[in-house]
Amino acid sequence: MPNIYCSVHNCHYWKKGNVCDANEIMVTSDKMGESAPDSFDAPDHTSFKPTPASTCMDTCCKTFVDKNSQNIDKDGVMRL
């Protein structure tokens, strides 16, 4: 499995050392991220078409869940 790093320390999947501890993540374009519901995440990856991005600033991680959120178990992603 590749190493995924993330500095968003208030994410449920953040782990010491800026490591993402999710077993899968969904990265998409900002445009798709803004139009898709919060529930759209890695388990749904086959139901959406590929999206273009021009720069890294045009992308977002849909797997983010605030560690204090009540929706942690509803995103369909598990911690490693």
Helices and strands as residue ranges (DSSP letters): E 14-15, E 19-20, E 27-29, H 30-35, G 42-47, G 56-58, E 59-61, G 72-74
